[in-house]
């Protein structure tokens, strides 16, 4: 209603989040899934040829079941985005804001300083998501708490050398999925997926009101896609986002790891903020309790509508899902909060 913003002054504003229901109905698939590889905070996944690559810290690793991760390449700062071209060129975005293609640094516009995702289209176009103009990728929580919306979308033509800005004012773009000449973008802080025209840059909303903060997208074999959500929406956090003075004081006085903000993992320190209902009762952490971290992967159809989802609930350990890759009939899942890569058999009855 058009009067709602005025009436909210007198009645207060309700804090609501979408329920985990329908295609988002909770389960324990991620916690039940076998571990494919153990790494510290695996982030990006990329399938190329007969190899599965993942980033962890300052390195890119080739991983295989039952074997130790093999170092492919190391870099001077943490890897924040990863993609492989059709010709096999490893493309890496770094925390420092640098972009390396086949080992060579690419000159970028000064505005690009927070590379959160990279993706090659079928025609060789390279898409780049710049999460924020004000913060580095590791400072994502600060960008959320300051209600940042300075992210941008960039592209480089197959035969070109310069990146062109296609859209701006995006609230932390974190995932890319090229579809023909267009591209799908996950907008984390507004909990939605957008579609941008690859020529004009005009955008439209494809999927809104997600129950968490979306991160990276990847294609599925049936022409749809996979969406990861790295943390859940939480009523306490949503309330804090409405309280400007409180947030300003929290940012100024409290260490970032103890902010009332989403997290990639939780229950690791007694100093973490708690929400009523999330405290252990008689030694039991209820799976439906409010949590700052969660594990969630969503299968999307060709129209980007949710079909089903895979969960690690509040009492689970496979939280902070930031990337997935489908390869050879299996879905590989990077859990930054669980320090592992999972493998799920996608055959009927596989999970």
Buried (B, 14 or more C-beta within 10 A) or exposed (E): EEEEEEEEEEEEEEBEBBEBEEBBEBBBBBBBBEBBBEBEBBBBBBBBEEBBBBBBBBBBBBBEEEEEBEEBBEBEBBBBBBBBBEEEBBBBBBBBBBBBBEEEEBEBEEBBBBBBBBBBBEEBBBBBBBBBBBBBBEBBBBBBBBEBBBBBBBBBBEEEEEBEBBBBEBBBBBBBBBBEEBBBBBBBBBBBBBBBBBEEBEBEEBBEEBBBBBBBBBBBEEEBBBBBBBBBBBBBBBBBBEEEEEBEEBBEEBEEEEBBBBBBBBBEEEEBBBBEBBEEEEEEBBBEBBBBBBBBBBBBBEEBEBEBBBBBBBBBBBBBBBBBBBBEEBBBBBBBBBBBBBBBEBEEEEB
